[in-house]
Amino acid sequence: MAEEEFKDLGFGTEVARGAQQRLLNRDGSFNVVREGLNPLSSLSLYHWLLRISWPQFLGFITASYIIVNALFAGAFLLCGPEALQSNPGSFINQPFYRAFFFSVDSFATIGYGNIIPVGVAANTLVTIEALLNILGIALATGVIFSRFSRPSARIIYSRNAVVAPYRGGTALEFRIANARSSQLIEVQIQVILTKMERIGSTTVRKFHDLPLERQRVVFFALSWTVVHPIDPASPMWGLTAEDLRKADAEILILLTGTDETLSQVVHSRSSYKADEIVWGAKFANMFVRTKADGIVGMNLTRIHDIETATP
């Protein structure tokens, strides 16, 4: 049992007692929940801004910009009706809009001169806003640079894994490809089968490494069909699709490689549940060759295509 404890990948004994959902989502995120943390101690705005998508990030920046200027507009209004003076026709009957757009001009250091602050309170707010502008631009620039420079892998995993004919027997296979134009080198992959098993009078989740036909490739220029031969030494030997479903089986995939452009290690994770494995099928050919010069390539739209395998 001591050896088995080192094969839980860090999920812990509670997972071994049974999980109702998959351990790894298809996008590589972990399907776990953490409760009881102090929201302030666990909050990390910087890491959150690095993790979210670009539309979410730009939406956050835009919303923050509008909210900050609206707050300063309210502060200018509290300074009194004479705190901001404007030329005739510049939002005379719209004090909030006058204060809001003056805040925008001040925050962006535009300074059209059509609205001017009057008094100590209004000019103090302008001073504070100018300081926040310097800090805000510096912080936003740093986060944007970090987002652009942060190394990450974008691996396309085939929608399904297959159990296909292989050298007189069968093999578990799935297909991957690099979705980025940058090259990955020294790519290594680990595939683990986890399923519920009966141990004595209890049912626990166990983890089994699946030996691969090839666990490492030096160059990852095209696609890679990862193959686990199902032979008598395989943890999948003798199992059927129904056996995997009853055992709540999941195929965990852990990939690491070196981004040649950045010379940094990148990671990718994914998984397949039992109902995402197609038995008696094989992957369709996705390679293409140009007629003019005979260069070999691949059509990534076919990476998910499978066809019935003939015995």
Buried (B, 14 or more C-beta within 10 A) or exposed (E): EEEEEEEBBEBEEEBBEEBEEBBBEBEBEEEEEEEEEEEEEEEEEEEEBBEBEEEEBEEBBEEEBEEBBBEBBEBBBEBEEEBBBBEEEBBEEEBEEBBBBBBBBBBEEEEEEBBBBEBEBBBEBBEEBEEBBEEBEEEBEEBBEEBEEEBBBEBBBBBBBBBBBBEEEBBBBBBBBBEEEEBBBBBEBBBBBBBBEEEEEEBBBBBBEBEBEEEEBEEBBEBBBBBBBBBEEBBBEEBEBEEBBEBBBBBBBBBBBBBBEEEEEBEBBBBBBBEBBBBBBBBEEBEEEEEEEEEEEBEBEBBBBBEEBEE
